[in-house]
């Protein structure tokens, strides 16, 4: 639709109001001028017509009958007395006398004359051919069928009308100027509160709701100003609530461990929290990406797509191609919410691993406890029956003692591991520990045990190295690793070496043996509880299967990292790294 001139944006309210005010006054003045001119012209012409008719009737009764023999004299006399053109016509409509022209030259058949010949008063206005002057004629019937016609120029009437129009135009000009001044004043007065409300509305649109629009006026502007102030207060309250709700929801989503994805009807991501990026292992940002770009695993993507297409809630667990276990809860959104689906994702890989480790722990613990308990129970029952000799009794008692010691060591390691895990971080000991001093104490502790297996202990320590940690925990770590190296390294002539080095702001400790080594398939599970490379050999040499698990927990509690490298036939090295 084309825009009208008064709707154009460059015209302000003030200009539009002023233009409409002046336009209204101009229209009223024009209508008044037109109507007055028309009415006045009609009145003047009617008065002229009435005067001529009265004069013509009087002349017809007075002069025409007596001047039958000299009509030219009568026409000239009447013209001079009445100041009008006088023409006398006979019964046939032929002009027999004219105060201005020769009767033979006057045209025949004028309408006013024909009307008068018919017995009525005839009237007509037309321009005279000779001069072009506009003449008003009135013709009346006289005696003996004659017609007398008076003609008066309309110049006086037109002059009066022109003078009247000039005066009205002058008055109209003054009225328009006055209307312009008053309109400008009215527009300024009316536009002042409107400008204030426009400024206020602009501030509200820009997000500033602390506005004040004082107005006690009872008119529409006052009502509008108060409504605008009320609207600003309501918007401030509602938007404040929305922002608080948004911030609260954002904080909840960001604090959730579960990943949250919201997909629209087309499958594009419209909302995603940071946990979703972590669970999906995708590069942020996810918002705006299609489902295929946000979820790389095809199995998980198909599961989400099926839930969206089915339009029904769906929950389950999906194992990705990388072995990641993800619990998925998908809830389709209602149509009034735009459709799509909201998906909650939880990485269950660690939980599944922990549950598996717990099951393995319970099974292994039960197995480890069952062997010594059954042995103690069996030999004790045999002794209680009293059917053994002294030598056999001694042998049984030694077996019972050995299994009791093994059971005690197992329980002690379990309690020790539990105590390490349960110790709060703020209660951990953190002090400077001399690595050389701790390593030397470990060597002295294990020297007799190593000598019994013909294994030598060697130190290769960089002097002055210190780490932040617990000296007792570090000693236990090195002792467990060195003791394992003595037990499972080369039996006769073997060497267990403890090294220390500093590199790249780290202190590295290594415990190395030259034993048979460990197959690569065992290395990932070596620090699990009760995991054994060779169960029979471990039990034979008194191992509980918890030593390396204790080592790992102690090292991590001191913010360190423990790792192992080994090859079959090439020995084994346990490496511990601490920040210096």
C-alpha positions as CSV (number, residue, x, y, z in Angstrom):
1,X,0.0,0.0,0.0
2,X,1.5,3.4,-1.0
3,X,2.4,5.7,1.9
4,X,0.4,8.9,2.2
5,X,2.2,12.2,2.6
6,X,0.9,12.7,6.1
7,X,2.2,9.2,7.1
8,X,5.8,9.9,6.0
9,X,8.3,9.6,8.8
10,X,10.0,12.9,8.2
11,X,6.8,14.8,9.2
12,X,6.7,15.0,13.0
13,X,3.6,15.0,15.0
14,X,4.0,18.7,15.6
15,X,4.3,19.4,11.8
16,X,1.3,17.2,11.1
17,X,-0.8,18.9,13.7
18,X,0.2,22.3,12.5
19,X,-0.5,21.4,8.8
20,X,-3.9,19.9,9.7
21,X,-4.8,22.9,11.7
22,X,-3.9,25.4,9.0
23,X,-5.4,23.2,6.3
24,X,-8.7,23.0,8.2
25,X,-8.8,26.8,8.5
26,X,-7.9,27.2,4.9
27,X,-10.6,24.8,3.8
28,X,-13.2,26.6,6.0
29,X,-12.2,30.0,4.6
30,X,-12.4,28.6,1.0
31,X,-15.8,27.1,1.5
32,X,-17.0,30.3,3.2
33,X,-15.6,32.5,0.4
34,X,-17.2,30.3,-2.3
35,X,-20.5,30.2,-0.5
36,X,-20.5,34.0,0.2
37,X,-19.5,34.9,-3.3
38,X,-22.2,32.7,-4.7
39,X,-24.9,33.8,-2.3
40,X,-24.0,37.5,-2.7
41,X,-23.9,37.3,-6.5
42,X,-27.3,35.6,-6.6
43,X,-28.7,38.2,-4.2
44,X,-27.4,41.1,-6.2
45,X,-28.6,39.6,-9.4
46,X,-32.0,39.0,-7.9
47,X,-32.2,42.5,-6.6
48,X,-31.2,43.9,-10.0
49,X,-33.7,41.6,-11.7
50,X,-36.5,42.8,-9.4
51,X,-35.6,46.4,-9.9
52,X,-35.6,46.0,-13.7
53,X,-38.8,44.1,-13.7
54,X,-40.5,46.9,-11.6
55,X,-39.1,49.6,-13.9
56,X,-40.1,47.7,-17.1
57,X,-43.6,47.2,-15.8
58,X,-43.9,50.8,-14.8
59,X,-42.6,51.9,-18.2
60,X,-45.0,49.6,-20.0
61,X,-47.9,51.1,-18.2
62,X,-46.7,54.7,-18.6
63,X,-44.9,55.4,-21.8
64,X,-45.4,52.9,-24.5
65,X,-49.1,53.5,-25.3
66,X,-48.6,57.3,-25.5
67,X,-45.5,57.1,-27.6
68,X,-46.8,54.6,-30.2
69,X,-45.9,57.1,-33.0
70,X,-42.5,57.9,-31.6
71,X,-41.1,54.8,-29.8
72,X,-37.4,55.9,-30.3
73,X,-38.1,59.0,-28.2
74,X,-39.7,56.9,-25.5
75,X,-36.8,54.4,-25.5
76,X,-34.2,57.2,-25.3
77,X,-36.2,59.0,-22.6
78,X,-36.6,55.9,-20.5
79,X,-32.9,55.0,-21.0
80,X,-31.8,58.4,-19.7
81,X,-34.2,58.4,-16.8
82,X,-33.6,54.8,-15.6
83,X,-29.9,54.5,-16.7
84,X,-30.6,51.3,-18.7
85,X,-30.7,50.0,-22.2
86,X,-34.3,50.1,-23.5
87,X,-35.6,48.2,-26.4
88,X,-39.2,48.1,-27.6
89,X,-40.5,45.2,-29.7
90,X,-43.7,44.9,-31.7
91,X,-46.2,42.0,-31.7
92,X,-43.9,40.0,-34.0
93,X,-40.8,40.4,-31.8
94,X,-39.1,42.8,-34.1
95,X,-37.2,45.7,-32.4
96,X,-38.9,48.9,-33.3
97,X,-36.9,51.2,-30.9
98,X,-33.6,50.8,-29.1
99,X,-31.8,53.4,-27.0
100,X,-28.4,52.2,-28.2
101,X,-28.6,50.7,-31.6
102,X,-30.5,50.9,-34.8
103,X,-33.6,48.6,-34.5
104,X,-32.9,47.1,-37.9
105,X,-29.6,45.7,-36.7
106,X,-30.9,44.1,-33.5
107,X,-31.2,40.3,-33.8
108,X,-34.6,38.7,-33.5
109,X,-35.7,35.7,-31.4
110,X,-34.1,36.5,-28.0
111,X,-35.5,34.1,-25.3
112,X,-36.6,36.9,-22.9
113,X,-38.5,38.6,-25.7
114,X,-40.2,35.4,-26.8
115,X,-41.2,34.8,-23.2
116,X,-42.6,38.3,-22.8
117,X,-44.6,37.8,-26.1
118,X,-46.1,34.8,-24.5
119,X,-47.4,37.0,-21.7
120,X,-44.8,36.4,-19.0
121,X,-41.8,38.3,-17.7
122,X,-38.6,37.2,-19.6
123,X,-35.2,37.2,-18.1
124,X,-31.7,36.5,-19.6
125,X,-28.1,37.4,-19.2
126,X,-25.6,37.3,-22.1
127,X,-22.7,39.1,-23.5
128,X,-23.2,41.8,-26.1
129,X,-21.5,40.8,-29.3
130,X,-20.2,44.3,-30.2
131,X,-18.5,45.0,-26.8
132,X,-18.4,41.6,-25.1
133,X,-19.9,43.2,-22.0
134,X,-22.3,41.0,-20.0
135,X,-25.8,42.4,-19.9
136,X,-28.8,41.3,-17.9
137,X,-32.2,41.7,-19.7
138,X,-35.7,41.8,-18.4
139,X,-38.6,41.9,-20.9
140,X,-42.3,42.5,-20.0
141,X,-45.4,42.6,-22.1
142,X,-46.9,46.0,-22.8
143,X,-50.2,47.2,-24.4
144,X,-51.2,46.2,-27.9
145,X,-48.9,43.1,-27.7
146,X,-45.7,45.1,-27.6
147,X,-42.7,44.2,-25.4
148,X,-40.5,46.5,-23.6
149,X,-37.0,45.2,-22.5
150,X,-34.6,46.8,-20.1
151,X,-30.9,45.8,-20.2
152,X,-28.4,46.7,-17.5
153,X,-24.6,45.8,-17.6
154,X,-23.6,43.4,-14.8
155,X,-20.3,45.2,-14.3
156,X,-21.5,46.9,-11.1
157,X,-22.6,43.6,-9.7
158,X,-19.3,42.0,-10.7
159,X,-17.3,44.9,-9.3
160,X,-19.2,44.6,-6.0
161,X,-18.5,40.8,-6.0
162,X,-14.8,41.4,-6.7
163,X,-14.5,44.0,-3.9
164,X,-16.3,41.6,-1.6
165,X,-13.9,38.8,-2.6
166,X,-10.9,41.0,-2.0
167,X,-12.1,41.9,1.5
168,X,-12.8,38.2,2.3
169,X,-9.5,37.1,0.9
170,X,-7.7,39.7,3.0
171,X,-9.7,38.6,6.1
172,X,-8.9,35.0,5.2
173,X,-5.2,35.7,5.0
174,X,-5.3,37.3,8.4
175,X,-7.3,34.3,9.7
176,X,-4.8,31.8,8.2
177,X,-1.9,33.7,9.7
178,X,-3.6,33.8,13.1
179,X,-4.5,30.1,12.7
180,X,-0.9,29.4,11.8
181,X,0.3,31.2,15.0
182,X,-2.3,29.6,17.2
183,X,-1.7,26.2,15.5
184,X,2.1,26.5,16.1
185,X,1.4,27.3,19.8
186,X,-1.1,24.5,20.2
187,X,1.3,22.0,18.4
188,X,4.1,23.0,20.7
189,X,1.9,22.7,23.8
190,X,0.6,19.3,22.6
191,X,3.9,18.0,21.4
192,X,5.7,18.7,24.7
193,X,4.2,15.8,26.7
194,X,4.4,13.7,23.6
195,X,8.1,14.3,23.3
196,X,8.6,13.4,26.9
197,X,6.7,10.2,26.4
198,X,8.6,9.4,23.2
199,X,11.9,9.8,25.1
200,X,10.5,7.6,27.8
201,X,9.4,5.0,25.4
202,X,12.8,5.0,23.7
203,X,14.5,4.5,27.1
204,X,12.1,1.6,27.8
205,X,12.9,0.1,24.4
206,X,16.6,0.3,25.2
207,X,16.1,-1.6,28.5
208,X,16.0,1.3,30.9
209,X,12.9,0.9,33.0
210,X,13.8,3.4,35.7
211,X,11.7,6.1,34.1
212,X,9.5,8.8,35.6
213,X,6.7,10.4,33.6
214,X,5.1,12.9,36.0
215,X,1.7,14.0,34.7
216,X,-1.4,15.1,36.6
217,X,-3.3,16.1,33.5
218,X,-6.7,14.6,33.2
219,X,-6.7,14.5,29.4
220,X,-5.6,11.7,27.1
221,X,-1.9,12.6,27.3
222,X,-2.0,12.4,31.0
223,X,-3.7,9.0,30.9
224,X,-1.1,7.8,28.3
225,X,1.8,9.1,30.4
226,X,0.5,7.3,33.6
227,X,-0.1,4.2,31.6
228,X,3.5,4.4,30.2
229,X,4.9,4.7,33.6
230,X,2.9,1.8,34.9
231,X,4.0,-0.2,31.8
232,X,7.6,0.5,32.6
233,X,7.2,-0.6,36.2
234,X,5.5,-3.8,35.1
235,X,8.1,-4.5,32.5
236,X,10.9,-3.9,34.9
237,X,9.3,-6.4,37.4
238,X,8.6,-9.0,34.8
239,X,11.9,-8.7,33.0
240,X,13.7,-8.8,36.3
241,X,11.9,-12.0,37.2
242,X,12.6,-13.4,33.7
243,X,16.3,-12.6,34.1
244,X,16.5,-14.1,37.5
245,X,14.7,-17.2,36.2
246,X,17.1,-17.3,33.2
247,X,20.2,-16.9,35.4
248,X,18.9,-19.5,37.8
249,X,18.2,-21.9,35.0
250,X,21.6,-21.2,33.4
251,X,23.3,-21.8,36.7
252,X,21.4,-25.1,37.2
253,X,22.3,-26.2,33.6
254,X,26.0,-25.2,34.0
255,X,26.2,-26.9,37.4
256,X,24.6,-30.2,36.2
257,X,26.8,-33.2,35.7
258,X,24.4,-34.5,33.1
259,X,24.5,-33.0,29.6
260,X,21.4,-31.3,28.4
261,X,20.6,-30.9,24.7
262,X,17.4,-29.2,23.3
263,X,16.7,-29.9,19.6
264,X,14.1,-28.0,17.6
265,X,11.7,-29.7,15.1
266,X,14.4,-29.6,12.4
267,X,17.0,-31.3,14.6
268,X,19.2,-28.3,15.2
269,X,20.6,-27.7,18.7
270,X,19.0,-24.7,20.3
271,X,20.4,-25.2,23.9
272,X,23.3,-27.1,25.3
273,X,25.0,-26.9,28.7
274,X,28.8,-27.3,29.2
275,X,28.4,-30.9,30.4
276,X,26.8,-31.9,27.1
277,X,30.1,-30.9,25.3
278,X,32.1,-33.0,27.8
279,X,29.8,-36.1,27.5
280,X,29.6,-35.9,23.7
281,X,33.3,-35.1,23.4
282,X,32.4,-32.4,20.8
283,X,34.0,-29.1,20.1
284,X,31.9,-26.1,21.5
285,X,29.7,-24.4,20.7
286,X,27.0,-26.9,20.0
287,X,24.2,-24.4,19.7
288,X,23.2,-23.9,16.0
289,X,24.7,-27.2,14.9
290,X,22.6,-30.0,13.4
291,X,22.3,-33.3,15.3
292,X,24.9,-34.9,13.1
293,X,27.4,-32.1,13.9
294,X,26.8,-32.2,17.6
295,X,26.7,-36.0,18.1
296,X,29.5,-37.8,16.3
297,X,28.6,-41.3,17.4
298,X,26.1,-42.9,15.0
299,X,24.5,-45.2,17.6
300,X,23.8,-42.4,20.0
301,X,22.6,-40.2,17.1
302,X,20.2,-42.8,15.9
303,X,18.8,-43.3,19.4
304,X,18.1,-39.6,19.8
305,X,16.6,-39.4,16.3
306,X,14.3,-42.3,17.0
307,X,13.0,-40.7,20.2
308,X,12.3,-37.4,18.3
309,X,10.6,-39.2,15.4
310,X,8.5,-41.4,17.7
311,X,7.2,-38.5,19.7
312,X,7.3,-40.5,22.9
313,X,9.6,-40.5,25.9
314,X,12.5,-42.8,25.7
315,X,15.3,-43.7,28.1
316,X,18.0,-46.3,28.0
317,X,21.8,-46.7,27.9
318,X,23.9,-46.5,24.7
319,X,27.4,-47.8,24.3
320,X,29.3,-45.8,21.7
321,X,31.9,-47.0,19.3
322,X,34.6,-45.8,21.7
323,X,33.2,-48.0,24.5
324,X,31.6,-45.0,26.3
325,X,28.5,-45.9,28.2
326,X,25.9,-43.0,28.1
327,X,22.5,-43.0,29.8
328,X,20.0,-41.2,27.6
329,X,16.7,-39.7,28.5
330,X,14.8,-38.2,25.6
331,X,11.5,-36.3,26.1
332,X,9.7,-34.8,23.1
333,X,8.5,-31.2,23.4
334,X,4.9,-30.2,22.9
335,X,3.9,-28.5,19.7
336,X,3.1,-25.3,21.5
337,X,6.7,-25.2,22.6
338,X,7.9,-25.5,19.0
339,X,8.3,-29.2,18.9
340,X,11.7,-31.0,19.0
341,X,13.1,-33.0,21.9
342,X,15.0,-32.4,25.1
343,X,17.8,-34.9,25.7
344,X,19.6,-35.6,29.1
345,X,22.9,-37.4,28.8
346,X,24.9,-38.9,31.6
347,X,28.3,-40.5,31.1
348,X,28.1,-43.8,32.9
349,X,31.5,-45.1,31.9
350,X,33.2,-44.3,35.2
351,X,30.3,-45.5,37.2
352,X,30.2,-48.8,35.2
353,X,33.9,-49.1,35.7
354,X,33.6,-48.5,39.4
355,X,30.7,-51.0,39.7
356,X,32.8,-53.5,37.8
357,X,35.8,-52.9,40.1
358,X,33.5,-53.2,43.1
359,X,32.2,-56.5,41.9
360,X,35.7,-57.7,41.2
361,X,36.8,-56.4,44.6
362,X,34.1,-58.3,46.4
363,X,34.8,-61.4,44.4
364,X,38.5,-61.2,44.9
365,X,38.2,-60.2,48.5
366,X,35.9,-63.1,49.2
367,X,38.3,-65.4,47.3
368,X,41.4,-64.1,49.2
369,X,39.6,-64.4,52.6
370,X,38.1,-67.7,51.8
371,X,41.4,-69.6,51.3
372,X,43.1,-68.7,54.7
373,X,39.8,-68.9,56.6
374,X,39.0,-72.4,55.2
375,X,42.6,-73.5,55.9
376,X,42.5,-72.3,59.5
377,X,39.0,-73.8,60.0
378,X,40.0,-77.2,58.6
379,X,43.3,-77.5,60.4
380,X,41.7,-76.3,63.7
381,X,38.9,-78.8,63.4
382,X,41.5,-81.6,62.9
383,X,43.4,-80.5,65.9
384,X,40.2,-80.3,68.0
385,X,39.5,-84.0,67.3
386,X,42.8,-84.8,69.0
387,X,43.8,-87.6,66.6
388,X,47.2,-86.1,65.6
389,X,50.7,-86.7,67.0
390,X,52.9,-84.0,68.3
391,X,54.8,-83.5,65.0
392,X,51.6,-83.3,63.0
393,X,50.1,-80.9,65.6
394,X,53.1,-78.6,65.3
395,X,52.9,-78.7,61.5
396,X,49.2,-77.8,61.6
397,X,49.7,-75.0,64.0
398,X,52.4,-73.5,61.8
399,X,50.0,-73.7,58.8
400,X,47.3,-72.0,60.9
401,X,49.8,-69.3,62.0
402,X,50.9,-68.7,58.4
403,X,47.3,-68.3,57.2
404,X,46.4,-66.1,60.1
405,X,49.3,-63.9,59.3
406,X,48.2,-63.8,55.7
407,X,44.7,-63.0,56.8
408,X,45.9,-60.3,59.1
409,X,48.0,-58.7,56.4
410,X,45.1,-58.8,54.0
411,X,42.8,-57.1,56.6
412,X,45.5,-54.6,57.4
413,X,46.0,-53.6,53.7
414,X,42.2,-53.3,53.2
415,X,41.9,-51.0,56.3
416,X,45.0,-49.1,55.2
417,X,43.5,-48.5,51.7
418,X,40.2,-47.5,53.2
419,X,41.9,-45.0,55.5
420,X,43.7,-43.4,52.6
421,X,40.5,-43.0,50.6
422,X,38.5,-41.6,53.5
423,X,41.1,-39.1,54.6
424,X,39.9,-35.5,53.9
425,X,42.1,-33.4,51.7
426,X,42.5,-30.7,54.4
427,X,44.0,-33.3,56.8
428,X,46.7,-34.5,54.4
429,X,50.3,-33.8,55.4
430,X,52.0,-31.4,53.1
431,X,55.7,-30.6,53.8
432,X,59.0,-30.6,52.1
433,X,60.4,-34.2,51.9
434,X,64.0,-35.1,51.3
435,X,63.9,-37.8,48.6
436,X,67.4,-39.1,49.2
437,X,66.7,-39.5,53.0
438,X,63.5,-41.5,52.4
439,X,65.0,-43.7,49.7
440,X,68.0,-44.5,52.0
441,X,65.6,-45.5,54.8
442,X,63.7,-47.8,52.5
443,X,66.9,-49.5,51.4
444,X,68.0,-50.1,55.0
445,X,64.5,-51.6,55.8
446,X,64.6,-54.0,52.9
447,X,68.3,-54.9,53.0
448,X,67.9,-58.1,55.0
449,X,64.9,-59.3,53.0
450,X,66.8,-58.7,49.7
451,X,69.9,-60.5,51.0
452,X,67.7,-63.5,51.8
453,X,66.8,-63.7,48.1
454,X,70.3,-62.8,46.9
455,X,69.1,-59.5,45.5
456,X,71.2,-56.4,45.7
457,X,69.7,-52.9,46.3
458,X,71.2,-49.9,44.5
459,X,70.6,-46.1,44.8
460,X,71.1,-43.6,42.0
461,X,69.9,-40.4,43.6
462,X,70.3,-36.7,42.5
463,X,71.3,-34.9,45.7
464,X,69.1,-32.2,47.2
465,X,65.9,-33.2,45.6
466,X,62.7,-32.4,47.6
467,X,59.0,-32.9,46.9
468,X,55.9,-31.6,48.7
469,X,54.1,-34.5,50.4
470,X,53.8,-36.8,53.3
471,X,57.2,-38.4,54.3
472,X,55.6,-41.5,55.8
473,X,53.4,-42.0,52.7
474,X,56.4,-41.5,50.3
475,X,58.3,-44.1,52.4
476,X,55.5,-46.6,52.2
477,X,55.2,-46.0,48.4
478,X,58.9,-46.7,47.8
479,X,58.9,-49.6,50.2
480,X,56.0,-51.3,48.5
481,X,57.5,-50.8,45.0
482,X,61.0,-52.0,46.1
483,X,59.5,-54.9,48.1
484,X,57.5,-56.0,45.0
485,X,60.7,-55.7,42.9
486,X,62.6,-57.9,45.4
487,X,59.8,-60.5,45.5
488,X,59.0,-60.7,41.8
489,X,62.3,-59.7,40.2
490,X,65.2,-62.0,39.4
491,X,65.7,-64.5,42.3
492,X,69.4,-64.9,42.5
493,X,71.8,-62.2,41.5
494,X,69.1,-59.7,40.7
495,X,69.4,-56.0,41.3
496,X,66.7,-53.5,42.4
497,X,67.6,-49.9,41.7
498,X,66.0,-46.7,43.0
499,X,66.7,-43.6,40.9
500,X,65.7,-39.9,41.2
501,X,65.9,-37.1,38.7
502,X,64.6,-33.6,38.2
503,X,63.5,-32.4,34.8
504,X,61.0,-29.8,33.5
505,X,59.8,-28.7,37.0
506,X,59.2,-32.3,38.0
507,X,60.8,-34.8,40.3
508,X,60.8,-38.3,38.9
509,X,61.4,-41.4,41.1
510,X,61.9,-44.8,39.5
511,X,62.1,-48.3,41.0
512,X,63.6,-50.8,38.5
513,X,64.2,-54.5,38.6
514,X,65.8,-56.9,36.1
515,X,63.3,-59.7,36.5
516,X,61.1,-61.5,34.0
517,X,59.0,-58.5,33.2
518,X,55.2,-58.2,32.7
519,X,53.2,-58.8,29.5
520,X,51.6,-55.7,28.0
521,X,48.1,-57.1,28.4
522,X,48.4,-56.9,32.2
523,X,49.8,-53.4,32.4
524,X,46.4,-51.4,32.2
525,X,45.0,-53.4,35.2
526,X,48.1,-53.6,37.3
527,X,46.9,-51.1,39.9
528,X,43.5,-52.6,40.3
529,X,42.7,-54.1,43.7
530,X,43.5,-57.9,44.0
531,X,44.6,-58.0,40.4
532,X,47.5,-60.5,40.1
533,X,49.7,-61.2,37.1
534,X,50.5,-64.7,38.5
535,X,48.0,-65.5,41.3
536,X,49.8,-68.6,42.5
537,X,53.2,-67.0,42.6
538,X,51.8,-63.9,44.4
539,X,50.1,-65.9,47.2
540,X,53.2,-68.1,47.5
541,X,55.3,-65.0,48.2
542,X,52.9,-63.5,50.6
543,X,51.3,-60.8,48.4
544,X,47.8,-59.6,49.2
545,X,47.1,-58.1,45.8
546,X,46.5,-54.6,47.3
547,X,50.1,-53.2,47.4
548,X,50.0,-51.4,44.0
549,X,46.5,-50.1,44.7
550,X,47.8,-48.6,47.9
551,X,50.7,-47.1,46.0
552,X,48.4,-45.4,43.5
553,X,46.1,-43.9,46.1
554,X,49.1,-42.6,48.2
555,X,50.8,-41.1,45.1
556,X,47.6,-39.4,43.9
557,X,46.9,-38.0,47.4
558,X,50.3,-36.3,47.1
559,X,49.3,-34.9,43.7
560,X,51.7,-37.2,41.9
561,X,51.3,-39.7,39.1
562,X,52.5,-43.3,39.0
563,X,53.0,-45.3,35.8
564,X,54.6,-48.6,34.8
565,X,56.5,-49.8,31.8
566,X,57.7,-53.4,31.2
567,X,58.5,-55.9,28.6
568,X,58.7,-59.7,29.0
569,X,62.4,-60.6,29.7
570,X,63.4,-56.9,30.1
571,X,62.5,-56.2,33.7
572,X,59.9,-53.7,35.1
573,X,60.1,-50.0,36.0
574,X,57.6,-48.1,38.2
575,X,57.9,-44.4,37.7
576,X,56.5,-41.7,40.1
577,X,56.3,-38.1,39.0
578,X,55.8,-35.2,41.5
579,X,55.6,-31.5,40.8
580,X,58.7,-29.8,42.3
